[in-house]
Amino acid sequence: MEDRTVLKTGLIGSGVLAVCCFTPFLVIVLGGVGLSAWLGWLDYVLLPALAIFMGVAVYGLSLWRKKKYG
């Protein structure tokens, strides 16, 4: 996988999960659809996923910087 692809994946994933974690977006959507029972375990999934995508972004940035600056 290319360095830029890893970096883009990490940044996009972190951005999407940050919107889902730090705003009531999923609460409104899941409540409107009738799936509000899923909100109890949402933090167990979203916060580790956010940490993983942030780690991918940092790894992609380190690969990109190593390639760019030698």
C-alpha positions as CSV (number, residue, x, y, z in Angstrom):
1,M,0.0,0.0,0.0
2,E,1.3,3.5,-0.8
3,D,2.2,5.9,1.9
4,R,-0.4,8.4,0.8
5,T,-3.1,5.8,0.8
6,V,-2.3,4.9,4.4
7,L,-2.3,8.5,5.4
8,K,-5.6,9.3,3.7
9,T,-7.2,6.2,5.2
10,G,-6.2,7.2,8.7
11,L,-7.2,10.8,8.3
12,I,-10.6,10.1,6.7
13,G,-11.4,7.4,9.2
14,S,-10.4,9.6,12.2
15,G,-12.5,12.4,10.8
16,V,-15.6,10.3,10.4
17,L,-15.3,8.7,13.8
18,A,-14.6,12.1,15.4
19,V,-17.9,13.4,14.0
20,C,-19.7,10.3,15.3
21,C,-18.1,10.3,18.7
22,F,-18.1,14.0,19.6
23,T,-21.4,15.1,18.2
24,P,-24.9,13.7,18.8
25,F,-25.1,12.7,15.1
26,L,-25.4,8.9,15.8
27,V,-27.8,9.5,18.7
28,I,-30.2,11.4,16.4
29,V,-29.8,9.0,13.5
30,L,-30.2,5.8,15.5
31,G,-33.0,7.3,17.6
32,G,-34.9,8.4,14.5
33,V,-34.6,5.0,12.9
34,G,-35.7,3.2,16.0
35,L,-32.3,1.6,16.9
36,S,-31.7,3.6,20.1
37,A,-31.0,0.3,21.9
38,W,-27.6,0.2,20.1
39,L,-26.5,3.4,21.9
40,G,-25.5,1.5,25.0
41,W,-22.5,-0.3,23.4
42,L,-21.6,2.5,20.9
43,D,-18.7,3.8,23.1
44,Y,-17.2,0.3,23.2
45,V,-16.9,0.3,19.4
46,L,-16.3,4.0,18.4
47,L,-13.6,5.0,20.8
48,P,-11.2,2.0,20.1
49,A,-11.9,2.5,16.3
50,L,-11.0,6.1,16.7
51,A,-7.7,5.2,18.4
52,I,-6.9,2.6,15.7
53,F,-7.6,5.1,12.8
54,M,-5.5,7.8,14.6
55,G,-2.7,5.2,14.9
56,V,-3.0,4.5,11.2
57,A,-2.8,8.2,10.4
58,V,0.4,8.6,12.6
59,Y,1.9,5.6,10.9
60,G,1.1,6.9,7.4
61,L,2.5,10.3,8.3
62,S,5.7,8.8,9.5
63,L,6.0,6.8,6.3
64,W,5.3,9.8,4.2
65,R,7.9,12.0,6.1
66,K,10.5,9.3,5.9
67,K,10.0,9.0,2.2
68,K,10.0,12.8,1.7
69,Y,12.9,13.7,3.9
70,G,14.9,10.6,3.5
